[in-house]
Amino acid sequence: MGLIARALEARGLPTVYIGLMLDIVQRIRLPRAVFLDFPLGHPLGKPFDRQLQLSILRDVLAFLGTARPPADLLKLSYAWGEPFTYVPGAAANLQAHQEESK
Amino acid sequence: MAPIEYIPIMRAYYQKLGFDDYPIYEPKGAPWTAVRKPLANSTVSLVCSAGLSRKDQVPYDPQVKDDVSIREIPADTRPEELVINYSYFDHRDADIDINCVFPFQRLKDLEEEGFIGRLSPVTYAMGVGRWRDPSTPERLQTEVADDLAGRMRGHAVDAVLMIPG
């Protein structure tokens, strides 16, 4: 996705990217990236929290005009509110379990 | 609490699966296109690589590798017509509110309030999966980017919101 953001930018389209994995976002050097410290699967936050989703989008889209070349990273300060981890493979196991129980 | 360091976690997981490494593309420069219009006059499009599709489209394979296909999601699609095919992140919340990962309804709200000019009538979903074919990064940056940019020009898109899966 980062590669496509860069390639669209090279084709004359300004892009802004929402990233949840800070160490990876910093490596892939995007024109405009916004980091949110939220668990994977939640770039816009919690379900049905319309005001939060709108607030994040306003911040992210406003960064299109305020970011500075050649590559800019904005860390937004929204807090998830509870600790979270990432266990690779856990979601796949969960999905398999859900499929089996159907 | 400090943000999670994903790279060591992904490296260890990939090694456990028998892959050599978790490749991360590290470019030197970054291309840049300045915005040309105020947001309130801009057509904004959305690209999301969370492997979602409409129920009337061919779904993404959760185990897929090197899939560079694009699904067009018209902006007037009803959320219940969308499904997330991926299995590598927990999408139970996004299953009940797709705007958690694909905020097309909220972008429509921002159009109505005048924060953006309009949401492009078509948005885009992708689901590349793992890269095993060494030609995939190059294809994404050439043929796929040309294809997407061409489709967006057809809708006079001024700016693109990119959301990885």
HADDOCK unambig.tbl for C-alpha pairs under 7 A between the chains (distance, minus, plus):
assign (segid A and resid 1 and name CA) (segid B and resid 49 and name CA) 6.78 0.50 0.50
assign (segid A and resid 1 and name CA) (segid B and resid 164 and name CA) 5.89 0.50 0.50
assign (segid A and resid 3 and name CA) (segid B and resid 140 and name CA) 6.85 0.50 0.50
assign (segid A and resid 3 and name CA) (segid B and resid 141 and name CA) 6.11 0.50 0.50
assign (segid A and resid 4 and name CA) (segid B and resid 140 and name CA) 6.17 0.50 0.50
assign (segid A and resid 4 and name CA) (segid B and resid 141 and name CA) 5.81 0.50 0.50
assign (segid A and resid 4 and name CA) (segid B and resid 145 and name CA) 6.00 0.50 0.50
assign (segid A and resid 5 and name CA) (segid B and resid 162 and name CA) 6.91 0.50 0.50
assign (segid A and resid 6 and name CA) (segid B and resid 30 and name CA) 6.72 0.50 0.50
assign (segid A and resid 6 and name CA) (segid B and resid 31 and name CA) 5.99 0.50 0.50
assign (segid A and resid 7 and name CA) (segid B and resid 141 and name CA) 5.35 0.50 0.50
assign (segid A and resid 7 and name CA) (segid B and resid 145 and name CA) 5.92 0.50 0.50
assign (segid A and resid 8 and name CA) (segid B and resid 145 and name CA) 6.01 0.50 0.50
assign (segid A and resid 8 and name CA) (segid B and resid 149 and name CA) 6.28 0.50 0.50
assign (segid A and resid 9 and name CA) (segid B and resid 31 and name CA) 5.88 0.50 0.50
assign (segid A and resid 9 and name CA) (segid B and resid 32 and name CA) 5.68 0.50 0.50
assign (segid A and resid 9 and name CA) (segid B and resid 33 and name CA) 5.59 0.50 0.50
assign (segid A and resid 10 and name CA) (segid B and resid 31 and name CA) 5.31 0.50 0.50
assign (segid A and resid 10 and name CA) (segid B and resid 32 and name CA) 6.59 0.50 0.50
assign (segid A and resid 11 and name CA) (segid B and resid 149 and name CA) 6.96 0.50 0.50
assign (segid A and resid 12 and name CA) (segid B and resid 33 and name CA) 5.58 0.50 0.50
assign (segid A and resid 13 and name CA) (segid B and resid 33 and name CA) 6.23 0.50 0.50
assign (segid A and resid 13 and name CA) (segid B and resid 158 and name CA) 6.47 0.50 0.50
assign (segid A and resid 13 and name CA) (segid B and resid 159 and name CA) 5.90 0.50 0.50
assign (segid A and resid 13 and name CA) (segid B and resid 160 and name CA) 6.99 0.50 0.50
assign (segid A and resid 14 and name CA) (segid B and resid 33 and name CA) 5.15 0.50 0.50
assign (segid A and resid 14 and name CA) (segid B and resid 34 and name CA) 6.33 0.50 0.50
assign (segid A and resid 14 and name CA) (segid B and resid 35 and name CA) 6.04 0.50 0.50
assign (segid A and resid 14 and name CA) (segid B and resid 159 and name CA) 4.99 0.50 0.50
assign (segid A and resid 14 and name CA) (segid B and resid 160 and name CA) 6.29 0.50 0.50
assign (segid A and resid 15 and name CA) (segid B and resid 159 and name CA) 5.77 0.50 0.50
assign (segid A and resid 15 and name CA) (segid B and resid 160 and name CA) 4.67 0.50 0.50
assign (segid A and resid 15 and name CA) (segid B and resid 161 and name CA) 5.90 0.50 0.50
assign (segid A and resid 15 and name CA) (segid B and resid 162 and name CA) 6.85 0.50 0.50
assign (segid A and resid 16 and name CA) (segid B and resid 160 and name CA) 6.42 0.50 0.50
assign (segid A and resid 16 and name CA) (segid B and resid 161 and name CA) 5.18 0.50 0.50
assign (segid A and resid 16 and name CA) (segid B and resid 162 and name CA) 6.00 0.50 0.50
assign (segid A and resid 17 and name CA) (segid B and resid 161 and name CA) 6.03 0.50 0.50
assign (segid A and resid 17 and name CA) (segid B and resid 162 and name CA) 4.55 0.50 0.50
assign (segid A and resid 17 and name CA) (segid B and resid 163 and name CA) 5.92 0.50 0.50
assign (segid A and resid 18 and name CA) (segid B and resid 162 and name CA) 6.43 0.50 0.50
assign (segid A and resid 18 and name CA) (segid B and resid 163 and name CA) 5.39 0.50 0.50
assign (segid A and resid 21 and name CA) (segid B and resid 6 and name CA) 6.42 0.50 0.50
assign (segid A and resid 22 and name CA) (segid B and resid 3 and name CA) 6.96 0.50 0.50
assign (segid A and resid 23 and name CA) (segid B and resid 5 and name CA) 6.07 0.50 0.50
assign (segid A and resid 23 and name CA) (segid B and resid 6 and name CA) 6.70 0.50 0.50
assign (segid A and resid 23 and name CA) (segid B and resid 7 and name CA) 6.89 0.50 0.50
assign (segid A and resid 24 and name CA) (segid B and resid 7 and name CA) 6.81 0.50 0.50
assign (segid A and resid 27 and name CA) (segid B and resid 26 and name CA) 5.77 0.50 0.50
assign (segid A and resid 28 and name CA) (segid B and resid 25 and name CA) 6.07 0.50 0.50
assign (segid A and resid 28 and name CA) (segid B and resid 26 and name CA) 5.09 0.50 0.50
assign (segid A and resid 28 and name CA) (segid B and resid 27 and name CA) 6.42 0.50 0.50
assign (segid A and resid 29 and name CA) (segid B and resid 27 and name CA) 6.63 0.50 0.50
assign (segid A and resid 29 and name CA) (segid B and resid 30 and name CA) 6.43 0.50 0.50
assign (segid A and resid 30 and name CA) (segid B and resid 30 and name CA) 6.25 0.50 0.50
assign (segid A and resid 31 and name CA) (segid B and resid 30 and name CA) 5.75 0.50 0.50
assign (segid A and resid 31 and name CA) (segid B and resid 31 and name CA) 6.51 0.50 0.50
assign (segid A and resid 31 and name CA) (segid B and resid 32 and name CA) 5.98 0.50 0.50
assign (segid A and resid 37 and name CA) (segid B and resid 3 and name CA) 6.28 0.50 0.50
assign (segid A and resid 40 and name CA) (segid B and resid 89 and name CA) 6.22 0.50 0.50
assign (segid A and resid 41 and name CA) (segid B and resid 89 and name CA) 5.99 0.50 0.50
assign (segid A and resid 41 and name CA) (segid B and resid 90 and name CA) 6.08 0.50 0.50
assign (segid A and resid 41 and name CA) (segid B and resid 91 and name CA) 5.59 0.50 0.50
assign (segid A and resid 41 and name CA) (segid B and resid 94 and name CA) 6.95 0.50 0.50
assign (segid A and resid 41 and name CA) (segid B and resid 101 and name CA) 6.27 0.50 0.50
assign (segid A and resid 41 and name CA) (segid B and resid 165 and name CA) 6.94 0.50 0.50
assign (segid A and resid 42 and name CA) (segid B and resid 100 and name CA) 5.22 0.50 0.50
assign (segid A and resid 42 and name CA) (segid B and resid 101 and name CA) 5.91 0.50 0.50
assign (segid A and resid 43 and name CA) (segid B and resid 100 and name CA) 6.25 0.50 0.50
assign (segid A and resid 43 and name CA) (segid B and resid 101 and name CA) 5.68 0.50 0.50
assign (segid A and resid 44 and name CA) (segid B and resid 100 and name CA) 4.82 0.50 0.50
assign (segid A and resid 44 and name CA) (segid B and resid 101 and name CA) 6.13 0.50 0.50
assign (segid A and resid 45 and name CA) (segid B and resid 100 and name CA) 5.83 0.50 0.50
assign (segid A and resid 46 and name CA) (segid B and resid 100 and name CA) 6.33 0.50 0.50
assign (segid A and resid 47 and name CA) (segid B and resid 93 and name CA) 5.78 0.50 0.50
assign (segid A and resid 47 and name CA) (segid B and resid 94 and name CA) 6.77 0.50 0.50
assign (segid A and resid 47 and name CA) (segid B and resid 97 and name CA) 5.19 0.50 0.50
assign (segid A and resid 47 and name CA) (segid B and resid 100 and name CA) 5.84 0.50 0.50
assign (segid A and resid 48 and name CA) (segid B and resid 97 and name CA) 6.24 0.50 0.50
assign (segid A and resid 53 and name CA) (segid B and resid 106 and name CA) 6.99 0.50 0.50
assign (segid A and resid 54 and name CA) (segid B and resid 106 and name CA) 6.15 0.50 0.50
assign (segid A and resid 64 and name CA) (segid B and resid 35 and name CA) 6.89 0.50 0.50
assign (segid A and resid 65 and name CA) (segid B and resid 35 and name CA) 6.36 0.50 0.50
assign (segid A and resid 69 and name CA) (segid B and resid 32 and name CA) 6.66 0.50 0.50
assign (segid A and resid 70 and name CA) (segid B and resid 30 and name CA) 5.97 0.50 0.50
assign (segid A and resid 70 and name CA) (segid B and resid 32 and name CA) 6.40 0.50 0.50
assign (segid A and resid 71 and name CA) (segid B and resid 30 and name CA) 6.16 0.50 0.50
assign (segid A and resid 88 and name CA) (segid B and resid 13 and name CA) 6.72 0.50 0.50
assign (segid A and resid 89 and name CA) (segid B and resid 88 and name CA) 6.27 0.50 0.50
assign (segid A and resid 91 and name CA) (segid B and resid 87 and name CA) 5.81 0.50 0.50
assign (segid A and resid 91 and name CA) (segid B and resid 88 and name CA) 5.49 0.50 0.50
assign (segid A and resid 91 and name CA) (segid B and resid 89 and name CA) 5.21 0.50 0.50
assign (segid A and resid 91 and name CA) (segid B and resid 90 and name CA) 4.89 0.50 0.50
assign (segid A and resid 92 and name CA) (segid B and resid 87 and name CA) 4.62 0.50 0.50
assign (segid A and resid 92 and name CA) (segid B and resid 88 and name CA) 5.57 0.50 0.50
assign (segid A and resid 95 and name CA) (segid B and resid 87 and name CA) 6.45 0.50 0.50
